[in-house]
Structures are given as structure tokens and as C-alpha cells.
Amino acid sequence: MSERPPPKLRWGILGTGTIASTFARGLAASNTAKLVAVGSRNEETASRFAAKHGVPRAHGSYESLLAADSVDVIYIATPHSMHPEWSIKTAEAGKHILCEKPLALNYAEATAVVEAARAHNVFLMEAFMYRCHPQIIRLVDLIRQGTIGEIRVIQATFGFSADFDPEARLFNQAYGGGSILDVGCYCASMARLIAGVARGRDFDEPMEVKGAAHIGDSRVDEWAVASLKFTEGIVAELATGIRVQQENVVRIYGSEGWLLLPDPWIPAKNSEIIVRRGDDPTEEILVESDRGLYTLEADTVAEHIENRHAPSPAMTWEDTLGNMRTLDRWRESIGLTYDLERPGTRNLTAAGRPLTHHEHTPMEFGTIEGLHLQVSRLVMGCDNQTAMPHAEVMFDHYFEHGGNAFDTAHIYGRGTPERLLGHWLKSRGVRDQVVIIAKAAHTPYNRPERLRPQLEESLDRMQTDRADILLAHRDNLEVPVAEWADAFNELLDGGLIRAYGGSNWTLRRVDEIDAYALSKGITPMAAVSNNFSLARMVSPVWDGCLSSSDQESRRWFERTQISLLAWSSQGRGFFTDRAAPGDQSDPELVRCWYADDNFVRQKRARELAAERGVAPINIALAYVLSQPFPTFALIGPRTPTETAISLEAFNLDLSREKMRWLNLQD
């Protein structure tokens, strides 16, 4: 008796434009799919689309579609700028996602979408339909087989000439218009795929991206080119446009021949790949498919939905993120920034709503003397954000999950992170709900008289009238502690700060400054910010850096109960796969953390992580957070997923015995 076929996936389409109709026709031909609902921003357009395509249910709002119990998967067919909001809301509704390309306006927003899919355990794929066609599978095989030798040059073009309409999505800044995001994304994704396959990978990232473009009255790129340089000497030439008719082919040149895809982007059921090797006659390789392009795409979703993503050559999550990074660099090269990406233009999150704390989060809080707020024990480092979209996505996600403390410094990024933090605080209206940890007086300006001018400049950058904590970024042993204490207390009395401390100060000097403050009846230090980690810092990360991970320092903190703001709390990547005794690829990781005793700690952290079902970095972070004195871990995540993974450390209960074992004290 034959097995019953699995039930068809029930699809809803969000959006009613041209591409939505095209995909609806693809679903109609699929044996794995059933189109059961459509959602639009009004009843009329939804009903008209439903009647045209025989859809049983028409929803007059996107929200209504997402709330429908009868829908398993949502195909998002809105303009580009709306993709992140509705992808995130679809994930939150527990529905699987096929989102039209590009997944977002930029890499930062794309990371927010990927994290939403991961957090809510739903399928997510960016709809580069050409990647689902057998033609691409055959192309990958030909490259891997060395059919044309070593790959040297890739040429990819995709363009068309549209009538100019400033309100249409193609030309509209507010919708993420322009050729790079609309069709240049295909060219970039193809080049990255080919360069990666040539190196035995699923895709590769370019080392260099250089572009040129014509930006018209529309303020978007109407035609553009780019040169990409990959490792192994592979280079790519990309050309795209929305007001220029192009050849729309892919050519690949190797050391022994060339390949041509005459119809790479919208191949018919039967397509061909043309191959020429040396002086041999040209060969035409026929690639047959029993289904149309969009049917193949829908079936790809169905085939891999249990794994929550489809494997390469379909667009994996990492492939999508890499492609978005390349598109960002292409746009940066031509000077194109969307209005929505500029500081001060958005007061909503990537999910299109005001910023609020989530009700349920594992974040824990502690008290720091002098502060009016409880402080989240994970502190967001403000030192790697270089553009507003990245800052918004990272800060929003952190705040939503309970984070309220931001660590910055006058010296970081020549002030850019502080400016971005200031724009975020103002646009979100949350200044009174967060704790700002500022730092001033870094070497060679580590003198008390530099605290006030540098703090005032930082406050101006952040558009605020105070810092909650000010840390002297480096000590200066030539300066008596009395001068430091008096300078800090002047700032306290003036209302510019609420508490102070020292970053990279010896604990002996902290004792001295506090003894002086006690004798004068003034405020002592409230916090110390030194390195503290399960991994021993073998060599200072920067000149003047101090670690307090040793046993004597731990006893000092346990006795004084002063708050420790621990930087490099996870060993700057030592507890990830980046660090191994035989891996010398990261010189700084090797210099600062490689030691036999640290690798024993790493081994034990991995053993315990496997036992607890978490990542080793969670064990390392839990070690910092489980000390018998108040600790706050400074973290520097680059994506929302990295923040979310760090939060898992709060779910780990490490006993005193287990912590001694991890730190080789057994």
C-alpha cells in the first residue's frame, strides 16, 4: 500500500503587485502548495486579487492575514523597505517566510529578520527564484568539475528600461528603489556563488567592492556597475539598471575555457548552458525541468521547511546576509544612502513599532551605587557601530530584551558610536530609561583635568546633559589619587555624572582613592572596569589594559563588593571555533589568549556546554555572571543573534564547585 503524500502547505500572499500574481500562478502549478489567502492594505485590492487567482480568502489588512489559522507560509511581496517589518511580524505570528529579494534595505535590517526567524523557529528564505532552478545546480557541478579550469573572471548583467515614474517603487527612495537592490542583487549573488564554488564553498565574500553609478532626479541609482575582487584572483564585473536595456547574461571565464548562461535570471523549464573549452567546438548543455521557476521555488520551501532553511544553491541565511553586505558596500561606493537609513529619520524599530521592553526575557539586573536605575548585567558596547541602521537594529533588539546599559568612550571611533547612540536615544525617547557608561582621560590624556572637557564633548555627541557613570579610561600613577577624586566629585556636584569609577586601574589605587574619599567625606568609586574572563589575558589587548581575573583580584572584589564592569568577558572569541592550538589565523587572538592553561579551560567549557546544550561562550559568560560579587559583562555583539545567544547565559546555574573546576582550581 503506497504512502499518502504529505498535506499541501497552505500559502498566503502578502501584497498584490505584479510579482505576487506571478508567484500565485507558480503556486497553482505546484503539487506541494495550496494558495488559501491573500492580504492587502484594503479589502478592494485583496478581493480583486482573490477573484483573479481563485483565492478562497481575501484579507483587507496584512495583520488579518498573519492572524489566519488556515495559513502555514507567507510569501512577502511588498516593496523593499517593507520587507523587514512584515518578515519579522510573520515570524512572530509563527508562520514560515518566503520573502522577495532583497530581504531588507541593508545588512543590519537583514540580521534582524534572520534573528526573528531563528527566535521563533520558522522557515526563512530570500526569494532568489533562479537559485532553485536545475540550471544552477548544473552550473555548480560544471565549475566543481573544473570544466573550464580555474575561474578567473565573472561577468553578470541584469537591467531593463522602465518609464520614469517618481512615485513607482523602482524610483522611490522611501521604498528602497534603484537598480542595485532591485536587480543588481541578482548579479552580486551570482558572482558570490560562482567565486565560492570555485573555492570549494557554497559562496564567497568579495575582498573589494568598487562601484560607479548614475543617480538621477529620483535620488536612486538608475544604472550602476561594480567591480568585485575575491580571493584566489577571481574578479567580477557587474552591471545593472532600471533605465537601460542590458544583455542579461552571465559569462564565466576560466583558464581553459568559458561558460555562458544566456538566460540566468528567469530561465524557462528547458534552458541551456553554453560551454567552450580551448579550441573545441562550442557545446550546448540542455537543462530540463518539469516545473516552472516559481513552482520550483515554492517546492523548495516545502522540501526543506522542517530544517527551517534551504541548502545552497538556494539562498541560505548566511548567503543572504553576505549578499546584503556586498550590496551595502556597492551603495556605499556610489554614495547612495536611503533617507530611512539616515540618523534621526526613524522612530520605529525594524518591526515597524515603537520601542518597548518585551515582557519575558532572561535579562538580570544589579545595583550600582549612586544610580537611580537597576542596571542590566549585560552591557552593550558602543564601539563597533559605524552607521545608523546597524546601531538602530542592535540597540533596539538589546533594549527590547531588557538591556538598559550602554558602554561608550570619548576615544571610540572618533566619536561616531557616541553620535549614533545619541541619535538613537533621541529618536526612541528612552534617555531616562537607560544607563550611559562614559569614559574619558585615555592615554596620553589621562589626567584629571581632561575629564570634564572630554565628558562634555561626549555629552554633546550623545545629545544628553549627563552620563550615569564616568570612568577614567586609564590610570596615571604620577597623579595623586586625591586629584582624581576631587575632579570626579566636582562633576558629581555639577550634575554631569551620578557615579564614577576607573577602567584599567590597579585595585591598590582603587583602595587609595576610596580611602581618600572616606577621609574627606566625599563620594568614592562605584565601579571598576577591568578585564575579567574565564580565559586568562596572556598579553594586554591594548597598552595599559589590566586584568582582574586572578585569584587575588577575585578575593578583593568579594571582600569589597564593588561593582565590576568586565570587558572582554568572553575572551574576545577565545571560546568560539576561532581559537584552536593549531589555528594561528588570528594574530591578536594568539597573542592575547593562547596559552596551555587557557586551552584546558576552553576544553572544560566545551565539555560543560555539550552537557548543558549551550554554546561554550555561554559557559564563559555564565562564569563571569556567577561570581560572588556584583559583575556586569560588557559585550560587543555585531548581530542581534549574537546578543540573543549571550542572553542564554542567564539560564545557566553554575555552582561554586563547577566554577572552580572551570578555572582549574580543582
C-alpha distance (Angstrom), angle and dihedral (degrees) to the residues before:
residue distance angle dihedral
M1 . . .
S2 3.82 . .
E3 3.77 120.6 .
R4 3.76 119.7 -107.0
P5 3.80 114.4 -107.5
P6 3.79 113.4 -110.2
P7 3.80 115.4 -95.0
K8 3.76 115.5 -89.6
L9 3.77 118.1 -100.0
R10 3.77 111.0 -108.9
W11 3.78 109.4 -129.2
G12 3.77 132.0 -159.4
I13 3.80 122.6 -168.5
L14 3.79 117.6 -144.2
G15 3.79 107.1 -156.1
T16 3.79 132.1 25.3
G17 3.81 106.0 -135.5
T18 3.80 130.1 120.5
I19 3.79 96.1 -76.2
A20 3.81 90.2 49.6
S21 3.81 89.7 57.3
T22 3.78 91.2 47.5
F23 3.78 91.7 52.0
A24 3.81 91.6 46.0
R25 3.79 89.2 58.7
G26 3.82 89.3 50.1
L27 3.80 90.8 52.4
A28 3.80 91.0 50.9
A29 3.82 89.5 61.1
S30 3.80 95.1 47.3
N31 3.80 125.5 104.2
T32 3.81 90.9 -158.4
A33 3.79 100.4 49.7
K34 3.76 142.2 63.3
L35 3.81 122.3 -170.7
V36 3.80 104.9 -139.8
A37 3.82 105.4 159.5
V38 3.77 146.1 18.4
G39 3.79 128.9 -161.3
S40 3.78 128.5 -156.3
R41 3.78 136.1 164.9
N42 3.80 90.4 -101.6
E43 3.80 138.2 27.0
E44 3.79 95.4 -117.8
T45 3.80 98.2 59.9
A46 3.82 91.9 40.1
S47 3.80 91.6 52.2
R48 3.80 92.6 46.3
F49 3.83 91.4 51.5
A50 3.80 91.4 46.0
A51 3.79 92.2 51.8
K52 3.81 92.0 48.2
H53 3.81 94.6 51.1
G54 3.80 101.7 29.7
V55 3.80 94.8 -112.3
P56 3.83 112.5 169.4
R57 3.81 97.6 -144.8
A58 3.83 130.8 37.8
H59 3.81 119.0 -166.7
G60 3.78 121.0 -159.6
S61 3.80 92.9 -150.0
Y62 3.76 137.4 36.5
E63 3.80 90.0 -125.6
S64 3.79 91.1 57.8
L65 3.79 91.1 52.4
L66 3.81 92.3 51.2
A67 3.80 90.7 49.9
A68 3.82 93.2 54.5
D69 3.81 112.3 114.4
S70 3.78 90.4 -157.1
V71 3.84 93.8 68.5
D72 3.83 125.9 85.0
V73 3.80 102.8 171.3
I74 3.79 132.5 29.1
Y75 3.79 123.7 -151.5
I76 3.82 107.1 -155.0
A77 3.79 111.4 -148.0
T78 3.80 102.9 164.1
P79 3.83 126.6 122.0
H80 3.81 114.5 -70.7
S81 3.79 98.7 -99.1
M82 3.81 90.9 57.2
H83 3.80 95.6 53.6
P84 3.84 98.0 89.4
E85 3.81 95.3 48.4
W86 3.78 96.0 50.0
S87 3.79 95.3 38.2
I88 3.80 90.2 54.7
K89 3.80 92.5 45.3
T90 3.80 90.1 48.1
A91 3.80 90.3 53.0
E92 3.80 90.4 48.2
A93 3.81 88.6 52.5
G94 3.82 87.9 57.0
K95 3.79 94.5 -114.9
H96 3.79 127.3 133.0
I97 3.80 119.7 -111.0
L98 3.76 138.4 -135.0
C99 3.79 104.7 173.6
E100 3.78 125.3 -170.4
K101 3.77 116.1 -115.3
P102 2.93 131.4 -60.6
L103 3.78 97.0 44.5
A104 3.82 89.5 -151.0
L105 3.78 142.5 -13.7
N106 3.79 91.3 -93.0
Y107 3.77 145.7 0.1
A108 3.80 94.4 -91.2
E109 3.79 94.0 56.8
A110 3.80 89.8 44.8
T111 3.82 90.0 57.7
A112 3.81 88.5 55.0
V113 3.81 90.5 54.1
V114 3.80 92.9 47.3
E115 3.79 91.2 49.7
A116 3.81 91.0 50.2
A117 3.81 90.2 53.3
R118 3.80 91.4 47.5
A119 3.80 94.3 45.7
H120 3.81 93.4 49.3
N121 3.81 95.2 38.4
V122 3.80 97.8 -125.0
F123 3.79 133.5 141.1
L124 3.80 115.8 -98.6
M125 3.79 129.7 -176.1
E126 3.78 132.2 162.9
A127 3.79 108.2 -128.5
F128 3.78 104.1 -117.1
M129 3.78 90.6 147.3
Y130 3.82 94.5 -174.2
R131 3.81 88.8 67.6
C132 3.83 89.8 65.1
H133 3.82 95.5 56.3
P134 3.85 120.5 100.7
Q135 3.81 87.6 -124.1
I136 3.81 89.8 74.4
I137 3.79 92.7 46.7
R138 3.80 88.9 52.8
L139 3.80 91.7 46.8
V140 3.80 90.8 52.2
D141 3.81 90.1 51.2
L142 3.82 92.2 50.5
I143 3.80 92.3 52.0
R144 3.79 93.3 45.9
Q145 3.80 90.0 50.4
G146 3.80 90.3 55.2
T147 3.80 91.9 -120.3
I148 3.82 92.4 162.2
G149 3.80 97.1 23.5
E150 3.79 121.0 -119.3
I151 3.78 114.5 0.6
R152 3.80 111.8 -117.2
V153 3.84 110.9 159.5
I154 3.80 133.4 23.5
Q155 3.79 123.7 -167.3
A156 3.80 121.0 -171.5
T157 3.80 128.1 173.3
F158 3.78 131.7 -179.3
G159 3.78 122.0 165.2
F160 3.78 144.3 130.6
S161 3.77 136.2 -176.2
A162 3.80 114.2 -113.2
D163 3.78 125.9 -177.3
F164 3.77 110.4 -103.2
D165 3.79 113.0 -102.2
P166 3.83 114.9 161.7
E167 3.81 91.1 -157.7
A168 3.80 96.1 50.9
R169 3.79 117.2 99.8
L170 3.83 92.3 -116.0
F171 3.80 91.9 64.0
N172 3.79 100.7 27.9
Q173 3.81 118.0 106.1
A174 3.81 91.3 -158.6
Y175 3.82 90.5 59.5
G176 3.81 95.7 46.3
G177 3.78 93.1 -104.1
G178 3.77 128.0 178.0
S179 3.77 137.2 87.8
I180 3.81 100.3 -85.3
L181 3.80 95.6 62.1
D182 3.79 95.3 34.6
V183 3.81 102.7 48.5
G184 3.80 107.9 -15.3
C185 3.79 85.8 75.1
Y186 3.82 87.7 69.7
C187 3.80 91.8 55.0
A188 3.81 92.4 48.1
S189 3.80 92.6 47.9
M190 3.81 91.8 49.7
A191 3.80 93.9 49.1
R192 3.81 91.8 48.5
L193 3.81 90.8 48.2
I194 3.80 94.2 50.8
A195 3.80 94.5 43.5
G196 3.79 89.8 50.2
V197 3.79 96.1 47.3
A198 3.81 88.9 49.4
R199 3.81 87.6 59.8
G200 3.81 95.4 44.4
R201 3.80 94.5 -98.9
D202 3.79 136.0 110.2
F203 3.81 91.4 -114.4
D204 3.79 140.7 -19.3
E205 3.79 135.8 -138.7
P206 3.80 120.8 -127.0
M207 3.79 118.3 -115.9
E208 3.81 90.7 -151.3
V209 3.80 133.3 27.8
K210 3.80 118.9 -174.7
G211 3.78 121.8 173.8
A212 3.77 144.9 179.2
A213 3.78 128.3 -168.9
H214 3.76 148.7 164.3
I215 3.80 110.8 -115.1
G216 3.77 108.1 -165.2
D217 3.78 135.9 -164.2
S218 3.79 85.0 -72.9
R219 3.85 88.0 70.2
V220 3.79 89.5 -129.4
D221 3.79 130.6 98.3
E222 3.80 108.1 -87.6
W223 3.78 93.3 -177.7
A224 3.79 129.9 3.8
V225 3.78 144.7 171.7
A226 3.78 133.2 -159.2
S227 3.79 139.2 -168.5
L228 3.80 116.4 -148.4
K229 3.78 126.3 -168.1
F230 3.79 120.1 -159.9
T231 3.79 131.7 -177.6
E232 3.80 119.7 -83.5
G233 3.80 88.9 43.8
I234 3.80 96.1 -74.2
V235 3.81 114.5 150.7
A236 3.79 130.1 -175.2
E237 3.78 134.5 -158.5
L238 3.80 116.1 -154.7
A239 3.80 127.4 -172.5
T240 3.78 128.0 -179.7
G241 3.77 141.3 159.9
I242 3.79 148.0 163.8
R243 3.82 94.6 -152.7
V244 3.80 100.6 40.2
Q245 3.79 129.5 69.6
Q246 3.79 110.9 -130.7
E247 3.77 137.7 -176.3
N248 3.81 92.9 -106.4
V249 3.78 98.0 -150.8
V250 3.79 138.7 123.5
R251 3.79 120.8 -130.4
I252 3.80 123.1 -172.5
Y253 3.80 120.7 -167.4
G254 3.78 122.7 -162.0
S255 3.77 138.9 176.3
E256 3.83 91.0 -93.5
G257 3.80 105.8 29.4
W258 3.78 146.8 -37.5
L259 3.79 142.2 -91.3
L260 3.79 128.3 -147.0
L261 3.79 128.5 -163.0
P262 3.82 103.8 -164.7
D263 3.80 92.4 -173.3
P264 3.82 107.9 24.5
W265 3.79 103.4 151.0
I266 3.81 106.3 42.9
P267 3.80 104.2 18.2
A268 3.78 119.2 -177.0
K269 3.79 121.8 -124.8
N270 3.80 87.8 -88.1
S271 3.80 113.7 40.3
E272 3.76 135.8 160.7
I273 3.77 140.9 -134.8
I274 3.80 116.1 -153.1
V275 3.81 116.5 -146.3
R276 3.79 129.8 -171.0
R277 3.81 120.7 -176.2
G278 3.80 116.5 -171.4
D279 3.78 110.2 -60.8
D280 3.80 93.7 -21.6
P281 3.79 118.4 121.3
T282 3.79 116.1 -89.4
E283 3.80 112.6 -90.9
E284 3.79 123.5 -148.9
I285 3.79 112.6 -153.4
L286 3.78 112.7 -159.5
V287 3.80 116.3 -145.7
E288 3.79 114.0 -163.8
S289 3.78 128.7 -162.2
D290 3.78 129.2 -176.5
R291 3.81 92.1 -149.9
G292 3.76 139.4 50.5
L293 3.77 123.2 -103.2
Y294 3.81 99.2 -99.5
T295 3.78 92.0 41.5
L296 3.80 87.9 55.5
E297 3.79 89.3 51.0
A298 3.80 93.2 52.1
D299 3.80 91.0 46.1
T300 3.82 90.3 50.9
V301 3.79 88.3 58.1
A302 3.79 91.6 49.7
E303 3.79 93.4 47.4
H304 3.80 94.8 53.6
I305 3.77 104.2 27.2
E306 3.81 93.6 111.1
N307 3.81 90.0 58.7
R308 3.83 90.4 50.9
H309 3.82 92.2 -129.8
A310 3.79 137.6 45.1
P311 3.82 120.9 -117.1
S312 3.79 124.7 -116.1
P313 2.99 135.7 -49.3
A314 3.80 81.2 44.8
M315 3.79 111.0 70.9
T316 3.78 110.3 -79.6
W317 3.80 119.0 -164.0
E318 3.80 92.3 -103.8
D319 3.80 91.3 47.3
T320 3.80 90.2 52.7
L321 3.81 92.1 49.1
G322 3.79 91.6 48.2
N323 3.78 91.5 49.8
M324 3.79 91.1 50.4
R325 3.81 89.8 52.2
T326 3.79 89.8 53.0
L327 3.81 91.8 49.4
D328 3.81 89.8 49.5
R329 3.79 89.9 53.7
W330 3.81 91.5 47.0
R331 3.80 91.3 52.4
E332 3.79 91.6 43.9
S333 3.80 89.1 53.3
I334 3.81 91.6 56.3
G335 3.81 94.4 40.2
L336 3.80 97.3 -113.7
T337 3.80 115.9 150.2
Y338 3.79 119.9 165.2
D339 3.78 117.4 -127.6
L340 3.81 89.3 -119.3
E341 3.80 89.3 59.9
R342 3.80 95.5 55.8
P343 3.82 121.6 101.1
G344 3.77 114.6 -92.7
T345 3.81 97.1 16.2
R346 3.81 100.2 101.5
N347 3.78 130.4 51.9
L348 3.80 95.9 172.1
T349 3.79 130.5 78.1
A350 3.80 124.8 -111.8
A351 3.82 85.6 -91.3
G352 3.80 89.2 61.2
R353 3.79 98.5 -112.5
P354 3.82 139.9 103.8
L355 3.79 116.0 -83.2
T356 3.81 114.9 -96.6
H357 3.80 137.8 154.3
H358 3.80 116.0 -97.1
E359 3.77 113.5 -117.4
H360 3.79 96.3 -128.0
T361 3.79 119.9 44.3
P362 3.82 133.0 138.2
M363 3.82 92.1 -132.6
E364 3.80 114.0 132.7
F365 3.80 127.4 -154.9
G366 3.78 137.1 -147.9
T367 3.78 140.5 -172.2
I368 3.79 125.9 -106.3
E369 3.78 116.1 -168.2
G370 3.78 112.7 -103.5
L371 3.80 98.4 18.9
H372 3.80 123.2 114.3
L373 3.82 93.8 -151.0
Q374 3.76 132.1 65.1
V375 3.81 105.8 -114.2
S376 3.79 124.2 -131.1
R377 3.79 109.3 -118.3
L378 3.80 91.4 -134.1
V379 3.80 108.0 67.6
M380 3.81 119.6 -160.8
G381 3.79 113.1 -127.6
C382 3.79 113.2 -136.5
D383 3.79 99.3 -156.7
N384 3.80 108.5 92.9
Q385 3.80 102.6 49.7
T386 3.81 112.0 105.6
A387 3.81 102.7 164.1
M388 3.79 136.2 37.5
P389 3.83 97.9 -113.3
H390 3.80 91.6 56.6
A391 3.80 93.0 45.4
E392 3.81 92.3 48.4
V393 3.78 95.1 48.9
M394 3.81 94.1 45.8
F395 3.80 97.2 42.8
D396 3.81 93.9 43.1
H397 3.79 93.5 51.1
Y398 3.80 92.7 45.7
F399 3.82 92.6 48.8
E400 3.81 92.5 45.9
H401 3.81 88.8 55.8
G402 3.79 94.2 52.2
G403 3.80 101.7 -86.8
N404 3.78 115.3 143.0
A405 3.82 106.5 157.5
F406 3.81 124.9 87.5
D407 3.80 123.5 -170.0
T408 3.78 116.4 -154.2
A409 3.79 140.2 150.6
H410 3.78 139.7 -152.7
I411 3.80 90.3 -118.8
Y412 3.82 98.6 50.4
G413 3.78 116.4 112.9
R414 3.81 93.2 -23.0
G415 3.76 88.1 -71.7
T416 3.81 98.7 -52.7
P417 3.85 96.8 118.3
E418 3.80 90.6 49.3
R419 3.81 91.8 50.0
L420 3.79 90.9 49.0
L421 3.80 91.0 48.4
G422 3.80 89.2 50.5
H423 3.79 93.1 51.8
W424 3.80 89.8 48.1
L425 3.82 93.3 49.3
K426 3.80 91.1 50.1
S427 3.80 97.3 44.4
R428 3.81 93.0 46.2
G429 3.82 95.4 40.8
V430 3.81 94.1 -137.5
R431 3.81 104.1 122.2
D432 3.82 93.2 119.0
Q433 3.80 90.9 50.1
V434 3.80 97.4 56.8
V435 3.79 140.4 65.6
I436 3.80 118.3 -131.4
I437 3.79 116.5 -155.5
A438 3.81 107.6 -163.8
K439 3.80 129.3 -175.4
A440 3.79 130.4 -156.1
A441 3.83 140.4 164.6
H442 3.79 98.5 55.2
T443 3.80 119.0 174.8
P444 3.04 125.7 -49.6
Y445 3.81 88.3 25.3
N446 3.80 95.3 45.5
R447 3.77 98.2 135.5
P448 3.82 128.6 115.4
E449 3.80 93.7 -115.4
R450 3.81 89.7 62.5
L451 3.80 93.8 58.9
R452 3.80 97.1 80.2
P453 3.84 100.6 45.0
Q454 3.79 93.3 45.0
L455 3.81 92.3 45.0
E456 3.80 91.2 49.5
E457 3.81 90.7 51.0
S458 3.81 90.2 49.4
L459 3.81 91.2 49.3
D460 3.80 89.7 50.8
R461 3.81 90.5 51.6
M462 3.81 91.0 49.2
Q463 3.83 93.5 44.4
T464 3.79 92.4 -128.3
D465 3.81 135.9 117.3
R466 3.80 98.4 -134.3
A467 3.78 147.8 21.0
D468 3.78 116.8 -135.6
I469 3.80 93.9 -143.0
L470 3.80 127.2 16.1
L471 3.78 118.4 -163.0
A472 3.78 126.2 -164.7
H473 3.79 96.9 -125.4
R474 3.79 93.6 -146.4
D475 3.79 132.8 10.6
N476 3.80 121.7 -124.2
L477 3.77 111.7 -149.5
E478 3.79 90.9 -161.6
V479 3.81 90.6 65.2
P480 3.83 117.4 78.4
V481 3.79 113.0 -120.1
A482 3.80 89.5 -121.9
E483 3.80 90.8 68.3
W484 3.80 91.4 52.0
A485 3.81 93.1 47.3
D486 3.81 93.4 47.5
A487 3.82 92.4 48.8
F488 3.80 92.6 49.9
N489 3.80 92.7 47.3
E490 3.80 91.3 52.1
L491 3.82 87.7 57.7
L492 3.80 89.8 47.3
D493 3.79 91.6 50.9
G494 3.81 90.5 48.2
G495 3.80 92.3 53.9
L496 3.81 94.0 -118.8
I497 3.82 92.0 119.7
R498 3.81 137.8 17.2
A499 3.80 99.6 -154.6
Y500 3.77 139.3 2.5
G501 3.76 142.2 -154.6
G502 3.78 145.8 156.5
S503 3.77 131.3 -90.3
N504 3.81 114.4 -152.6
W505 3.79 93.9 2.7
T506 3.78 124.8 147.4
L507 3.77 112.3 -112.9
R508 3.81 89.9 -125.5
R509 3.82 89.6 61.9
V510 3.80 90.2 48.3
D511 3.79 88.8 54.8
E512 3.80 89.5 50.3
I513 3.80 96.1 49.6
D514 3.80 91.7 47.0
A515 3.81 91.8 48.8
Y516 3.81 89.4 51.9
A517 3.81 91.8 48.2
L518 3.80 90.8 50.0
S519 3.80 91.7 50.5
K520 3.82 91.5 51.2
G521 3.79 96.5 41.5
I522 3.80 92.7 -118.9
T523 3.81 131.9 126.9
P524 3.83 117.4 -74.2
M525 3.79 128.5 -150.5
A526 3.79 115.6 -64.1
A527 3.81 99.6 -167.0
V528 3.78 146.1 16.1
S529 3.79 122.1 -149.0
N530 3.79 109.7 -160.0
N531 3.76 131.6 138.4
F532 3.79 111.9 -78.5
S533 3.78 122.2 171.2
L534 3.76 144.5 136.1
A535 3.81 85.5 -110.5
R536 3.80 114.8 72.5
M537 3.80 113.2 -123.5
V538 3.81 101.1 -122.4
S539 3.79 95.5 -174.2
P540 3.82 127.9 11.3
V541 3.79 113.5 -90.1
W542 3.82 88.0 -141.1
D543 3.79 132.1 7.3
G544 3.77 110.7 -78.4
C545 3.80 95.8 20.3
L546 3.78 116.7 143.6
S547 3.78 130.7 -160.7
S548 3.80 127.0 -150.1
S549 3.80 97.8 -173.4
D550 3.81 94.8 110.2
Q551 3.79 123.5 103.8
E552 3.82 95.4 -108.6
S553 3.80 91.7 53.7
R554 3.78 91.8 47.7
R555 3.80 89.5 53.9
W556 3.84 89.6 50.4
F557 3.81 92.5 53.4
E558 3.79 91.3 45.8
R559 3.81 90.3 52.2
T560 3.82 97.7 44.2
Q561 3.83 97.9 33.9
I562 3.80 88.8 -149.1
S563 3.80 113.2 158.5
L564 3.81 115.8 -98.0
L565 3.80 117.1 -150.9
A566 3.80 97.3 -161.9
W567 3.79 117.5 -154.1
S568 3.81 122.4 -162.6
S569 3.77 84.8 20.8
Q570 3.80 91.9 164.3
G571 3.79 96.3 44.3
R572 3.83 94.1 -102.5
G573 3.80 92.0 -80.8
F574 3.80 99.1 -34.9
F575 3.82 91.3 126.0
T576 3.81 93.9 52.0
D577 3.80 127.6 80.8
R578 3.81 88.4 -90.9
A579 3.80 91.0 83.7
A580 3.80 123.7 66.4
P581 3.81 131.6 140.5
G582 3.79 92.6 -109.5
D583 3.80 96.8 40.8
Q584 3.81 110.9 93.7
S585 3.82 95.9 162.1
D586 3.81 95.0 112.3
P587 3.83 107.6 55.4
E588 3.81 94.1 -171.4
L589 3.78 92.8 51.0
V590 3.80 88.9 49.8
R591 3.81 93.8 47.1
C592 3.77 97.5 46.7
W593 3.80 105.5 34.3
Y594 3.81 113.2 14.8
A595 3.80 110.2 112.7
D596 3.79 134.9 127.0
D597 3.81 93.9 -112.3
N598 3.81 91.2 50.1
F599 3.77 91.8 53.1
V600 3.80 89.0 53.0
R601 3.83 88.3 52.7
Q602 3.80 89.2 47.9
K603 3.82 90.9 50.9
R604 3.79 91.8 51.0
A605 3.81 92.1 46.4
R606 3.80 89.1 53.2
E607 3.79 91.9 49.0
L608 3.78 92.0 50.9
A609 3.81 91.5 43.7
A610 3.80 90.7 54.9
E611 3.78 89.5 49.0
R612 3.83 93.1 49.9
G613 3.82 96.2 38.9
V614 3.80 95.8 -119.5
A615 3.80 138.1 108.7
P616 3.84 119.4 -84.3
I617 3.81 90.2 -117.8
N618 3.81 87.4 62.2
I619 3.79 89.5 57.4
A620 3.81 90.7 49.0
L621 3.80 91.2 49.0
A622 3.81 93.2 45.1
Y623 3.81 87.9 53.7
V624 3.82 89.6 58.9
L625 3.80 93.6 44.6
S626 3.82 94.9 46.9
Q627 3.80 97.9 60.5
P628 3.84 119.0 126.0
F629 3.81 90.2 -114.1
P630 3.83 132.2 58.8
T631 3.82 110.4 -74.5
F632 3.78 130.7 177.6
A633 3.80 117.1 -171.0
L634 3.80 118.1 -140.0
I635 3.79 107.9 -147.0
G636 3.80 131.5 -174.2
P637 3.81 107.0 -158.6
R638 3.81 118.5 175.0
T639 3.80 97.1 -161.5
P640 3.81 135.7 32.7
T641 3.79 88.7 -113.9
E642 3.80 90.5 60.1
T643 3.80 89.2 52.2
A644 3.80 91.4 48.3
I645 3.81 91.9 50.2
S646 3.81 90.3 51.0
L647 3.80 90.1 54.0
E648 3.80 89.2 61.4
A649 3.82 88.6 72.8
F650 3.80 89.0 76.7
N651 3.80 89.2 65.4
L652 3.81 91.7 61.3
D653 3.79 119.2 90.8
L654 3.80 108.9 -160.4
S655 3.78 116.8 -169.3
R656 3.80 121.3 -140.7
E657 3.80 88.5 -109.4
K658 3.79 93.1 51.7
M659 3.80 91.0 49.1
R660 3.81 91.1 51.2
W661 3.81 88.6 50.4
L662 3.80 91.9 50.8
N663 3.81 90.6 51.1
L664 3.82 93.6 48.5
Q665 3.80 93.8 -109.8
D666 3.80 94.4 125.0
